């Protein structure tokens, strides 16, 4: 369900607050681990870039989630912003 009383949360915020910070890893370390540029992780965290299906798949393998988890976050955010 798309939130109607507040702004939808960008997947970058979830990435930062639910995964990167609690795990004590850096954006650079995450980028190196999954094989993408550190700038891409930083742009996702800063909410200037959305998640692609490929990135969702990489996050799901790394964080033991599903690609649908990440894509649903992105879809909800995109729908809210449109």
C-alpha positions in Angstrom: 0.0 0.0 0.0 1.3 3.4 -0.9 1.4 5.8 2.1 -1.1 8.6 1.8 -0.2 10.6 4.9 3.5 10.8 4.4 6.2 10.7 1.7 7.1 7.2 0.6 10.6 6.2 1.8 13.3 6.0 -0.8 15.1 2.7 -0.9 18.3 4.6 -0.3 17.1 5.6 3.1 16.3 2.0 3.9 19.6 0.9 2.6 21.4 3.3 4.8 19.4 3.1 8.1 18.5 -0.6 8.0 21.6 -2.2 6.5 24.7 0.0 6.1 24.7 1.7 9.5 23.6 -1.2 11.6 26.2 -3.5 9.9 28.9 -1.0 10.4 30.0 -1.1 6.7 31.0 1.7 4.4 29.3 2.6 1.1 32.7 1.9 -0.5 33.0 -1.6 1.1 29.5 -2.4 0.0 30.2 -1.3 -3.5 33.3 -3.4 -3.7 31.6 -6.4 -2.3 28.8 -6.4 -4.9 30.9 -5.1 -7.8 29.4 -1.8 -8.6 30.9 1.7 -8.4 30.9 3.4 -5.0 29.3 6.5 -6.6 26.3 4.4 -7.5 25.8 3.4 -3.9 26.3 7.0 -2.8 23.7 8.3 -5.3 21.2 5.7 -4.1 21.8 6.7 -0.5 21.5 10.4 -1.3 18.2 9.6 -3.1 19.3 10.9 -6.5 19.3 7.5 -8.1 16.7 4.8 -8.1 17.3 1.0 -7.9 17.5 -1.0 -11.1 16.3 -4.7 -11.1 20.0 -5.7 -11.3 20.9 -3.6 -8.2 17.9 -5.0 -6.4 19.1 -8.5 -7.2 22.6 -7.7 -5.9 21.2 -6.2 -2.7 19.0 -9.2 -2.1 21.9 -11.6 -2.3 24.0 -9.5 0.0 21.4 -8.7 2.6 19.4 -12.0 2.5 16.3 -10.2 1.3 14.4 -10.6 -2.0 14.7 -8.5 -5.1 11.0 -7.8 -4.7 11.6 -6.1 -1.4 13.9 -3.6 -3.0 11.8 -3.2 -6.2 8.6 -2.7 -4.1 10.3 0.1 -2.2 11.4 1.7 -5.4 8.0 1.3 -7.0 6.2 2.8 -4.0 8.6 5.8 -4.1 8.2 6.3 -7.8 4.4 6.1 -7.6 4.3 8.6 -4.8 6.5 11.0 -6.7 4.5 10.8 -10.0 
